[in-house]
């Protein structure tokens, strides 16, 4: 078989694993622009969260549906599940 064929397989695999937008690297304005046409449950919210195993807070980006799903038993509405009560952090 042709060696070029075998070289194309890893390249194709690499290209097929392309991720979506990187929310952690977006500015607040870019994130707001991304969220503007999304339904409420698909809007992405980034916030700082401390893990119990580390004192270093990390930036976590989740959709509001994921946040609500994790906190759904304790929250009355999706707005109560949003950390700091803010949907967008526009400066």
MOPAC internal coordinates of N, CA, C and O (Angstrom, degrees):
PM7 1SCF
backbone

  N    0.0000 0     0.00 0     0.00 0    0    0    0
  C    1.4545 1     0.00 0     0.00 0    1    0    0
  C    1.5173 1   110.18 1     0.00 0    2    1    0
  O    1.2310 1   121.66 1   -19.07 1    3    2    1
  N    1.2537 1   114.43 1   160.93 1    3    2    1
  C    1.4504 1   121.83 1  -177.93 1    5    3    2
  C    1.5373 1   110.05 1   -75.28 1    6    5    3
  O    1.2310 1   120.47 1   -45.37 1    7    6    5
  N    1.3398 1   116.71 1   134.63 1    7    6    5
  C    1.4713 1   119.81 1  -179.94 1    9    7    6
  C    1.5194 1   111.85 1   -69.53 1   10    9    7
  O    1.2310 1   120.20 1   154.81 1   11   10    9
  N    1.3257 1   117.23 1   -25.19 1   11   10    9
  C    1.4683 1   119.55 1   177.11 1   13   11   10
  C    1.5233 1   110.87 1   -63.22 1   14   13   11
  O    1.2310 1   120.84 1   146.39 1   15   14   13
  N    1.3234 1   116.00 1   -33.61 1   15   14   13
  C    1.4565 1   120.31 1   178.03 1   17   15   14
  C    1.5257 1   110.57 1   -61.85 1   18   17   15
  O    1.2310 1   120.55 1   136.23 1   19   18   17
  N    1.3265 1   116.56 1   -43.77 1   19   18   17
  C    1.4574 1   120.55 1  -179.20 1   21   19   18
  C    1.5245 1   112.27 1   -70.33 1   22   21   19
  O    1.2310 1   120.08 1   154.55 1   23   22   21
  N    1.3165 1   117.45 1   -25.45 1   23   22   21
  C    1.4610 1   120.74 1   176.39 1   25   23   22
  C    1.5272 1   111.60 1   -77.57 1   26   25   23
  O    1.2310 1   120.46 1   153.81 1   27   26   25
  N    1.3095 1   116.73 1   -26.19 1   27   26   25
  C    1.4645 1   120.47 1  -179.57 1   29   27   26
  C    1.5244 1   112.33 1   -75.86 1   30   29   27
  O    1.2310 1   119.70 1   152.79 1   31   30   29
  N    1.3126 1   118.18 1   -27.21 1   31   30   29
  C    1.4651 1   121.17 1  -177.97 1   33   31   30
  C    1.5279 1   111.84 1   -62.31 1   34   33   31
  O    1.2310 1   118.49 1   128.58 1   35   34   33
  N    1.3462 1   120.48 1   -51.42 1   35   34   33
  C    1.4719 1   118.53 1   178.09 1   37   35   34
  C    1.5329 1   112.87 1   -63.41 1   38   37   35
  O    1.2310 1   120.49 1   145.30 1   39   38   37
  N    1.3196 1   116.68 1   -34.70 1   39   38   37
  C    1.4621 1   120.08 1   178.41 1   41   39   38
  C    1.5261 1   110.51 1   -65.36 1   42   41   39
  O    1.2310 1   120.26 1   137.28 1   43   42   41
  N    1.3078 1   117.11 1   -42.72 1   43   42   41
  C    1.4584 1   121.24 1   178.01 1   45   43   42
  C    1.5265 1   110.83 1   -64.48 1   46   45   43
  O    1.2310 1   120.23 1   138.89 1   47   46   45
  N    1.3192 1   117.17 1   -41.11 1   47   46   45
  C    1.4637 1   120.78 1   178.34 1   49   47   46
  C    1.5216 1   111.00 1   -63.79 1   50   49   47
  O    1.2310 1   120.45 1   139.93 1   51   50   49
  N    1.3090 1   116.74 1   -40.07 1   51   50   49
  C    1.4603 1   120.89 1   179.26 1   53   51   50
  C    1.5205 1   111.09 1   -65.43 1   54   53   51
  O    1.2310 1   119.92 1   136.92 1   55   54   53
  N    1.3068 1   117.77 1   -43.08 1   55   54   53
  C    1.4624 1   121.53 1  -179.64 1   57   55   54
  C    1.5238 1   112.21 1   -69.64 1   58   57   55
  O    1.2310 1   119.88 1   149.09 1   59   58   57
  N    1.3231 1   117.84 1   -30.91 1   59   58   57
  C    1.4579 1   120.24 1  -179.09 1   61   59   58
  C    1.5239 1   112.17 1   -75.27 1   62   61   59
  O    1.2310 1   119.67 1   163.87 1   63   62   61
  N    1.3162 1   118.23 1   -16.13 1   63   62   61
  C    1.4596 1   122.14 1   179.89 1   65   63   62
  C    1.5204 1   112.12 1   -94.84 1   66   65   63
  O    1.2310 1   120.21 1  -159.13 1   67   66   65
  N    1.3038 1   117.20 1    20.87 1   67   66   65
  C    1.4559 1   120.56 1  -178.56 1   69   67   66
  C    1.5234 1   109.44 1   -64.83 1   70   69   67
  O    1.2310 1   120.92 1   -50.10 1   71   70   69
  N    1.3258 1   115.84 1   129.90 1   71   70   69
  C    1.4612 1   121.46 1  -177.69 1   73   71   70
  C    1.5182 1   110.38 1   -85.42 1   74   73   71
  O    1.2310 1   121.41 1   -12.57 1   75   74   73
  N    1.3333 1   114.90 1   167.43 1   75   74   73
  C    1.4556 1   121.08 1   176.07 1   77   75   74
  C    1.5142 1   110.16 1   -76.19 1   78   77   75
  O    1.2310 1   120.33 1    15.70 1   79   78   77
  N    1.3212 1   116.98 1  -164.30 1   79   78   77
  C    1.4622 1   119.99 1  -178.08 1   81   79   78
  C    1.5265 1   111.49 1   -64.58 1   82   81   79
  O    1.2310 1   120.70 1   -33.38 1   83   82   81
  N    1.3208 1   116.26 1   146.62 1   83   82   81
  C    1.4627 1   121.66 1   178.50 1   85   83   82
  C    1.5259 1   108.45 1   -90.18 1   86   85   83
  O    1.2310 1   120.73 1   -78.29 1   87   86   85
  N    1.3141 1   116.21 1   101.71 1   87   86   85
  C    1.4604 1   121.00 1  -175.72 1   89   87   86
  C    1.5225 1   111.93 1   -69.27 1   90   89   87
  O    1.2310 1   120.17 1   149.08 1   91   90   89
  N    1.3309 1   117.29 1   -30.92 1   91   90   89
  C    1.4673 1   120.24 1  -178.63 1   93   91   90
  C    1.5197 1   112.34 1   -64.94 1   94   93   91
  O    1.2310 1   120.29 1   151.21 1   95   94   93
  N    1.3203 1   117.05 1   -28.79 1   95   94   93
  C    1.4590 1   119.94 1  -178.47 1   97   95   94
  C    1.5278 1   112.86 1   -93.00 1   98   97   95
  O    1.2310 1   119.94 1   176.70 1   99   98   97
  N    1.3356 1   117.73 1    -3.30 1   99   98   97
  C    1.4638 1   120.81 1   179.71 1  101   99   98
  C    1.5228 1   110.84 1   -77.72 1  102  101   99
  O    1.2310 1   121.12 1   -31.94 1  103  102  101
  N    1.3298 1   115.46 1   148.06 1  103  102  101
  C    1.4618 1   119.76 1   171.48 1  105  103  102
  C    1.5256 1   107.76 1   -77.67 1  106  105  103
  O    1.2310 1   120.74 1   -11.33 1  107  106  105
  N    1.3263 1   116.19 1   168.67 1  107  106  105
  C    1.4605 1   120.35 1   179.48 1  109  107  106
  C    1.5249 1   111.05 1   -61.42 1  110  109  107
  O    1.2310 1   120.53 1   143.04 1  111  110  109
  N    1.3284 1   116.60 1   -36.96 1  111  110  109
  C    1.4616 1   120.08 1   179.50 1  113  111  110
  C    1.5291 1   111.25 1   -67.84 1  114  113  111
  O    1.2310 1   120.14 1   139.75 1  115  114  113
  N    1.3274 1   117.33 1   -40.25 1  115  114  113
  C    1.4588 1   120.71 1   178.25 1  117  115  114
  C    1.5236 1   110.72 1   -65.56 1  118  117  115
  O    1.2310 1   120.57 1   139.80 1  119  118  117
  N    1.3215 1   116.51 1   -40.20 1  119  118  117
  C    1.4584 1   120.72 1   178.47 1  121  119  118
  C    1.5274 1   110.61 1   -65.46 1  122  121  119
  O    1.2310 1   120.39 1   138.67 1  123  122  121
  N    1.3328 1   116.87 1   -41.33 1  123  122  121
  C    1.4669 1   120.67 1   177.47 1  125  123  122
  C    1.5254 1   110.57 1   -63.38 1  126  125  123
  O    1.2310 1   120.19 1   139.47 1  127  126  125
  N    1.3271 1   117.23 1   -40.53 1  127  126  125
  C    1.4656 1   120.76 1   178.33 1  129  127  126
  C    1.5283 1   110.78 1   -65.53 1  130  129  127
  O    1.2310 1   120.08 1   142.60 1  131  130  129
  N    1.3249 1   117.44 1   -37.40 1  131  130  129
  C    1.4609 1   121.28 1   177.29 1  133  131  130
  C    1.5266 1   110.41 1   -64.94 1  134  133  131
  O    1.2310 1   120.58 1   138.76 1  135  134  133
  N    1.3354 1   116.49 1   -41.24 1  135  134  133
  C    1.4622 1   121.85 1  -175.66 1  137  135  134
  C    1.5216 1   113.97 1   -78.05 1  138  137  135
  O    1.2310 1   119.56 1   163.56 1  139  138  137
  N    1.3161 1   118.45 1   -16.44 1  139  138  137
  C    1.4641 1   121.88 1  -169.50 1  141  139  138
  C    1.5316 1   113.09 1   -59.17 1  142  141  139
  O    1.2310 1   119.96 1   143.41 1  143  142  141
  N    1.3293 1   117.69 1   -36.59 1  143  142  141
  C    1.4618 1   119.58 1  -177.15 1  145  143  142
  C    1.5264 1   113.29 1  -105.05 1  146  145  143
  O    1.2310 1   120.44 1  -169.06 1  147  146  145
  N    1.3278 1   116.77 1    10.94 1  147  146  145
  C    1.4605 1   120.97 1  -179.67 1  149  147  146
  C    1.5275 1   110.39 1   -92.99 1  150  149  147
  O    1.2310 1   119.74 1   -31.38 1  151  150  149
  N    1.3298 1   118.11 1   148.62 1  151  150  149
  C    1.4614 1   119.74 1   170.87 1  153  151  150
  C    1.5319 1   109.31 1   -64.25 1  154  153  151
  O    1.2310 1   120.30 1   -21.35 1  155  154  153
  N    1.3199 1   117.02 1   158.65 1  155  154  153
  C    1.4680 1   121.17 1  -173.78 1  157  155  154
  C    1.5206 1   111.90 1   -53.96 1  158  157  155
  O    1.2310 1   119.70 1   135.99 1  159  158  157
  N    1.3143 1   118.17 1   -44.01 1  159  158  157
  C    1.4654 1   120.09 1  -175.54 1  161  159  158
  C    1.5217 1   113.30 1   -70.63 1  162  161  159
  O    1.2310 1   119.43 1   163.89 1  163  162  161
  N    1.3365 1   118.69 1   -16.11 1  163  162  161
  C    1.4635 1   121.91 1   179.49 1  165  163  162
  C    1.5223 1   112.99 1  -100.21 1  166  165  163
  O    1.2310 1   119.89 1  -179.81 1  167  166  165
  N    1.3204 1   117.81 1     0.19 1  167  166  165
  C    1.4614 1   120.51 1   178.93 1  169  167  166
  C    1.5194 1   109.54 1   -71.74 1  170  169  167
  O    1.2310 1   121.14 1   -38.35 1  171  170  169
  N    1.3163 1   115.43 1   141.65 1  171  170  169
  C    1.4612 1   121.86 1  -177.50 1  173  171  170
  C    1.5161 1   108.86 1   -98.46 1  174  173  171
  O    1.2310 1   121.12 1   -44.26 1  175  174  173
  N    1.3241 1   115.47 1   135.74 1  175  174  173
  C    1.4599 1   121.63 1   178.02 1  177  175  174
  C    1.5243 1   107.80 1  -127.75 1  178  177  175
  O    1.2310 1   120.33 1   -51.10 1  179  178  177
  N    1.3307 1   116.97 1   128.90 1  179  178  177
  C    1.4655 1   122.38 1   178.00 1  181  179  178
  C    1.5184 1   108.88 1  -108.67 1  182  181  179
  O    1.2310 1   120.78 1   -43.08 1  183  182  181
  N    1.3109 1   116.11 1   136.92 1  183  182  181
  C    1.4576 1   121.36 1  -179.29 1  185  183  182
  C    1.5216 1   109.32 1  -152.90 1  186  185  183
  O    1.2310 1   121.12 1   -14.83 1  187  186  185
  N    1.3314 1   115.46 1   165.17 1  187  186  185
  C    1.4657 1   121.40 1   178.36 1  189  187  186
  C    1.5262 1   108.42 1   -88.10 1  190  189  187
  O    1.2310 1   120.48 1   -47.59 1  191  190  189
  N    1.3419 1   116.69 1   132.41 1  191  190  189
  C    1.4582 1   120.60 1   178.85 1  193  191  190
  C    1.5234 1   108.97 1  -134.95 1  194  193  191
  O    1.2310 1   120.86 1   -48.00 1  195  194  193
  N    1.3162 1   115.97 1   132.00 1  195  194  193
  C    1.4645 1   121.24 1   175.26 1  197  195  194
  C    1.5168 1   108.89 1   -90.32 1  198  197  195
  O    1.2310 1   121.32 1   -42.62 1  199  198  197
  N    1.3084 1   115.07 1   137.38 1  199  198  197
  C    1.4531 1   120.65 1   175.11 1  201  199  198
  C    1.5202 1   108.47 1   -95.58 1  202  201  199
  O    1.2310 1   120.30 1   -26.50 1  203  202  201
  N    1.3088 1   117.03 1   153.50 1  203  202  201
  C    1.4546 1   120.30 1  -178.88 1  205  203  202
  C    1.5231 1   112.12 1   -67.25 1  206  205  203
  O    1.2310 1   119.68 1   155.13 1  207  206  205
  N    1.3197 1   118.22 1   -24.87 1  207  206  205
  C    1.4581 1   120.88 1  -178.74 1  209  207  206
  C    1.5226 1   112.97 1   -86.37 1  210  209  207
  O    1.2310 1   119.99 1   174.23 1  211  210  209
  N    1.3289 1   117.63 1    -5.77 1  211  210  209
  C    1.4528 1   120.70 1  -177.60 1  213  211  210
  C    1.5195 1   109.62 1  -147.85 1  214  213  211
  O    1.2310 1   120.81 1   -34.78 1  215  214  213
  N    1.3117 1   116.05 1   145.22 1  215  214  213
  C    1.4588 1   120.08 1   176.60 1  217  215  214
  C    1.5214 1   111.79 1   -88.17 1  218  217  215
  O    1.2310 1   120.54 1   172.88 1  219  218  217
  N    1.3033 1   116.57 1    -7.12 1  219  218  217
  C    1.4583 1   121.24 1  -178.37 1  221  219  218
  C    1.5264 1   108.62 1   -82.46 1  222  221  219
  O    1.2310 1   120.16 1   -62.79 1  223  222  221
  N    1.3316 1   117.29 1   117.21 1  223  222  221
  C    1.4697 1   118.45 1   177.90 1  225  223  222
  C    1.5232 1   110.82 1   -71.24 1  226  225  223
  O    1.2310 1   120.91 1   -35.18 1  227  226  225
  N    1.2921 1   115.87 1   144.82 1  227  226  225
  C    1.4550 1   121.83 1  -179.39 1  229  227  226
  C    1.5259 1   109.15 1  -120.85 1  230  229  227
  O    1.2310 1   121.33 1   -30.52 1  231  230  229
  N    1.3233 1   115.07 1   149.48 1  231  230  229
  C    1.4565 1   120.19 1   175.75 1  233  231  230
  C    1.5243 1   108.13 1   -78.63 1  234  233  231
  O    1.2310 1   121.12 1   -53.14 1  235  234  233
  N    1.3101 1   115.46 1   126.86 1  235  234  233
  C    1.4546 1   122.16 1   178.79 1  237  235  234
  C    1.5223 1   107.74 1  -121.40 1  238  237  235
  O    1.2310 1   120.24 1   -49.30 1  239  238  237
  N    1.3100 1   117.15 1   130.70 1  239  238  237
  C    1.4637 1   121.86 1   177.27 1  241  239  238
  C    1.5252 1   107.99 1  -117.60 1  242  241  239
  O    1.2310 1   121.05 1   -56.16 1  243  242  241
  N    1.3268 1   115.59 1   123.84 1  243  242  241
  C    1.4562 1   121.56 1  -178.74 1  245  243  242
  C    1.5222 1   109.32 1  -139.89 1  246  245  243
  O    1.2310 1   121.40 1   -23.36 1  247  246  245
  N    1.3262 1   114.93 1   156.64 1  247  246  245
  C    1.4564 1   117.95 1   171.30 1  249  247  246
  C    1.5223 1   107.86 1   -75.48 1  250  249  247
  O    1.2310 1   120.99 1   -21.49 1  251  250  249
  N    1.3145 1   115.72 1   158.51 1  251  250  249
  C    1.4565 1   119.03 1   179.56 1  253  251  250
  C    1.5212 1   111.29 1   -65.49 1  254  253  251
  O    1.2310 1   119.81 1   151.59 1  255  254  253
  N    1.3314 1   117.96 1   -28.41 1  255  254  253
  C    1.4603 1   120.80 1   175.84 1  257  255  254
  C    1.5238 1   110.62 1   -65.84 1  258  257  255
  O    1.2310 1   119.82 1   141.15 1  259  258  257
  N    1.3385 1   117.96 1   -38.85 1  259  258  257
  C    1.4686 1   120.84 1   177.21 1  261  259  258
  C    1.5240 1   110.79 1   -66.18 1  262  261  259
  O    1.2310 1   120.62 1   137.52 1  263  262  261
  N    1.3310 1   116.42 1   -42.48 1  263  262  261
  C    1.4656 1   120.31 1   178.68 1  265  263  262
  C    1.5193 1   109.56 1   -63.13 1  266  265  263
  O    1.2310 1   120.53 1   134.71 1  267  266  265
  N    1.3210 1   116.60 1   -45.29 1  267  266  265
  C    1.4576 1   120.81 1  -179.39 1  269  267  266
  C    1.5237 1   110.90 1   -66.24 1  270  269  267
  O    1.2310 1   120.12 1   141.81 1  271  270  269
  N    1.3207 1   117.37 1   -38.19 1  271  270  269
  C    1.4579 1   120.44 1   179.01 1  273  271  270
  C    1.5190 1   112.12 1   -63.12 1  274  273  271
  O    1.2310 1   120.36 1   143.58 1  275  274  273
  N    1.3191 1   116.92 1   -36.42 1  275  274  273
  C    1.4563 1   121.18 1   178.58 1  277  275  274
  C    1.5219 1   111.22 1   -74.27 1  278  277  275
  O    1.2310 1   120.17 1   142.98 1  279  278  277
  N    1.3355 1   117.28 1   -37.02 1  279  278  277
  C    1.4617 1   122.03 1  -176.18 1  281  279  278
  C    1.5216 1   112.42 1  -107.11 1  282  281  279
  O    1.2310 1   119.71 1  -170.02 1  283  282  281
  N    1.3135 1   118.17 1     9.98 1  283  282  281
  C    1.4582 1   122.16 1  -171.73 1  285  283  282
  C    1.5084 1   115.17 1   -57.95 1  286  285  283
  O    1.2310 1   119.67 1   145.70 1  287  286  285
  N    1.3201 1   118.23 1   -34.30 1  287  286  285
  C    1.4567 1   119.77 1  -178.98 1  289  287  286
  C    1.5183 1   111.99 1   -69.11 1  290  289  287
  O    1.2310 1   120.22 1   152.54 1  291  290  289
  N    1.3232 1   117.19 1   -27.46 1  291  290  289
  C    1.4561 1   121.20 1  -175.88 1  293  291  290
  C    1.5200 1   113.43 1  -100.48 1  294  293  291
  O    1.2310 1   119.86 1   171.04 1  295  294  293
  N    1.3098 1   117.86 1    -8.96 1  295  294  293
  C    1.4655 1   120.54 1  -173.73 1  297  295  294
  C    1.5244 1   110.12 1  -108.28 1  298  297  295
  O    1.2310 1   121.00 1   -39.80 1  299  298  297
  N    1.3081 1   115.68 1   140.20 1  299  298  297
  C    1.4613 1   120.46 1   177.83 1  301  299  298
  C    1.5295 1   110.96 1   -80.26 1  302  301  299
  O    1.2310 1   120.44 1   139.83 1  303  302  301
  N    1.3333 1   116.76 1   -40.17 1  303  302  301
  C    1.4632 1   121.32 1   179.21 1  305  303  302
  C    1.5178 1   108.40 1  -137.19 1  306  305  303
  O    1.2310 1   120.88 1    -9.79 1  307  306  305
  N    1.3048 1   115.92 1   170.21 1  307  306  305
  C    1.4660 1   119.89 1   179.46 1  309  307  306
  C    1.5215 1   110.94 1   -65.22 1  310  309  307
  O    1.2310 1   119.54 1   151.37 1  311  310  309
  N    1.3190 1   118.48 1   -28.63 1  311  310  309
  C    1.4600 1   121.00 1   178.73 1  313  311  310
  C    1.5263 1   111.67 1   -66.37 1  314  313  311
  O    1.2310 1   119.72 1   149.37 1  315  314  313
  N    1.3260 1   118.14 1   -30.63 1  315  314  313
  C    1.4616 1   120.93 1   177.46 1  317  315  314
  C    1.5263 1   112.04 1   -73.33 1  318  317  315
  O    1.2310 1   119.85 1   159.53 1  319  318  317
  N    1.3201 1   117.89 1   -20.47 1  319  318  317
  C    1.4636 1   121.69 1  -177.79 1  321  319  318
  C    1.5162 1   112.80 1   -84.39 1  322  321  319
  O    1.2310 1   119.86 1   167.18 1  323  322  321
  N    1.3252 1   117.86 1   -12.82 1  323  322  321
  C    1.4561 1   120.97 1  -176.77 1  325  323  322
  C    1.5185 1   109.51 1   -78.10 1  326  325  323
  O    1.2310 1   119.33 1   -56.90 1  327  326  325
  N    1.3348 1   118.88 1   123.10 1  327  326  325
  C    1.4606 1   120.41 1   177.12 1  329  327  326
  C    1.5249 1   110.64 1   -58.77 1  330  329  327
  O    1.2310 1   120.35 1   -41.85 1  331  330  329
  N    1.2996 1   116.93 1   138.15 1  331  330  329
  C    1.4671 1   124.79 1  -179.72 1  333  331  330
  C    1.5214 1   112.81 1    65.12 1  334  333  331
  O    1.2310 1   119.18 1  -175.71 1  335  334  333
  N    1.3114 1   119.17 1     4.29 1  335  334  333
  C    1.4513 1   122.33 1   176.55 1  337  335  334
  C    1.5129 1   115.22 1    66.01 1  338  337  335
  O    1.2310 1   119.73 1  -159.30 1  339  338  337
  N    1.3349 1   118.13 1    20.70 1  339  338  337
  C    1.4577 1   121.03 1  -177.69 1  341  339  338
  C    1.5215 1   109.79 1  -117.64 1  342  341  339
  O    1.2310 1   121.20 1   -46.07 1  343  342  341
  N    1.3073 1   115.31 1   133.93 1  343  342  341
  C    1.4608 1   119.37 1   175.43 1  345  343  342
  C    1.5178 1   109.77 1   -86.06 1  346  345  343
  O    1.2310 1   119.90 1   136.91 1  347  346  345
  N    1.3187 1   117.79 1   -43.09 1  347  346  345
  C    1.4596 1   122.06 1   179.16 1  349  347  346
  C    1.5142 1   109.29 1  -123.57 1  350  349  347
  O    1.2310 1   120.81 1   -36.94 1  351  350  349
  N    1.3082 1   116.06 1   143.06 1  351  350  349
  C    1.4633 1   122.07 1   175.16 1  353  351  350
  C    1.5204 1   108.38 1  -109.92 1  354  353  351
  O    1.2310 1   119.95 1  -104.05 1  355  354  353
  N    1.3211 1   117.71 1    75.95 1  355  354  353
  C    1.4573 1   121.17 1  -177.96 1  357  355  354
  C    1.5152 1   108.94 1   -94.39 1  358  357  355
  O    1.2310 1   121.16 1   -54.72 1  359  358  357
  N    1.3194 1   115.39 1   125.28 1  359  358  357
  C    1.4667 1   120.46 1   178.25 1  361  359  358
  C    1.5005 1   110.36 1   -93.67 1  362  361  359
  O    1.2310 1   120.10 1   180.00 1  363  362  361

